[in-house]
Every structure is written in C-alpha cells, then in structure tokens.
Amino acid sequence: MKSIEGPLNPSINYEAGLLVIGFDSPPRVMTTYNPPYYEGLFTAAGLEKTRDLYAYRMTIAESDKALKNLARAVRLLPTPDFTIRTMQPNRYAQDVDSIWHIYNTAWQGNSGAAPMGLKEFRRLAYQLKPILIPDWAMVVDVAGKPVAFGLAIPDINEPLRHAKGSLFPTGLLKILYHKRHLKSGRILALGVLEEYRETSIAAHLYVRLIRDMMKLGYTEAEASRVVEDNRTMNRTLQFMRMKRYKTYRIYAKNLA
C-alpha cells in the first residue's frame, strides 16, 4: 500500500468526506457527520486535503425570487428541444439502466470519480426506491434519447432522529408519524452528458426539482455533494442564490 485516501464509504458515490464546515445543522440523508475535533486528528496524523465537497441550501422564503432570476437567465443559454419526464414505476428498471451511462459519463471528469458497474447502480437504485417520490426522479430526453437526469429524495433522517436509535417499543411508531411531516429534501444527483453541459438543461432540472419540493409543502432543499472543481454545477447553484453551508473534505497521505 502506497497511499491512503478518505473518508470514503467505500467511494465518492456513497457517504464521503469529513465535515469541516457546517456543524450547526443535522446531517441530511446519506451524508456524514462528525465532531469538529476530528479535523485536528486528521491533520495531526499527516493527512492533507485533496478536495472539498460542497452542500448548498435554499429555504422556501429564498426560493421564489432566486428561481425567477434563474428562469430569466436560462434564456441566455442554448436550449435544445428537450422534454423532462418523471421515472414511473412501470418503467423504473428501464430508466435506471438508461441513466447509468449518464451517471458514469457525467461524473468521470470530477476529482476522485469512481465508475459504478451496472449491477451496483441497480442495487443502489432499488435501495432508494422505497423512499423515492416519483415526481422527484426526472429524466431529460432530446430526440428520444436520455441526456440528463435529476434525483431528489426526502430527508428521511428527520423521522429517524425522533426514534433516538431504537425501533421498539415506540420508535417505529414515531418514525411513521414524523414521516408524514417531512419538511426538507436533498437533491442527491444531477448529471448531464458533456455535449449538453453548456445548455440550460441543468438549470431547468434544478428549477423543476426545487419547485416540486415546495409544491409538496417542503420548506428547505439541499443540493449536495458538489465537488469543488465542478465549475458548472457550482456556478449554477450560486447563480440560483443557494447558500453554501457545509463543506466535506477528502484527505490523503503517501505511505511510501
């Protein structure tokens, strides 16, 4: 072994990064949390930063004006003839297979990208299915070909916290009760094929996802985790006036 890198569980496609900024709010679904002093332990052990991953947040109070500004701005970007459709249960397997290629292609240029095999991607998709809201899983087609997708999930961590780590005797009832009152969601993934990245497709997906969250009574949306060198996504989220409020850090150390 010549080097170590992490925290990754087991790759950047899953829970990843040491929280270094944003300790004043609880972790969203499928994100990490740690006490602030962990950072000092990492650096004292000789680990050095390789890259940061960002989390952005928008509340319903901030969304209306920001989305209107973005809707005006996307008119300046090339807009191909595209359609946005939601992933329906009767074609879920077909859509999962079609966006697998988009996922691997869209992420391959990011630092630390780890391609997912089709079997692994299907497994993750079916693990998410029980908490998936169909209107929050979107595929963008151009001339009948999938070229982009966006996926948001409710923050199931909210009801889980009320159970305090125990399902019985009353924990499960608390989870089921509080699940009906979810108020926050997380944009888990958004990928666009390279030839369409300089178009308005990504912005349209963000607008649609956030608006659909708000329509269901959700009051807060998080977009995470965006690699710091992904200029297109960071620029889009900043233009939407989403606030960067958490930073997760990946470290490495040479052992040779």
TALIN-V474758 format. One record per helix or strand. SS is the DSSP state (2 for helix, 1 for strand). FROM is the first residue (numbers start at 1). TO is the last residue. If there is no record, write none. Layout:
ss=SS from=FROM to=TO
ss=SS from=FROM to=TO
//
This chain:
ss=1 from=3 to=6
ss=1 from=8 to=9
ss=1 from=15 to=16
ss=1 from=18 to=21
ss=2 from=38 to=44
ss=1 from=48 to=59
ss=2 from=60 to=76
ss=1 from=78 to=78
ss=1 from=82 to=86
ss=2 from=89 to=107
ss=2 from=118 to=131
ss=2 from=134 to=136
ss=1 from=137 to=142
ss=1 from=145 to=154
ss=2 from=157 to=162
ss=2 from=171 to=179
ss=1 from=184 to=192
ss=2 from=194 to=196
ss=1 from=199 to=199
ss=2 from=201 to=215
ss=1 from=220 to=227
ss=2 from=231 to=239
ss=1 from=243 to=254
//
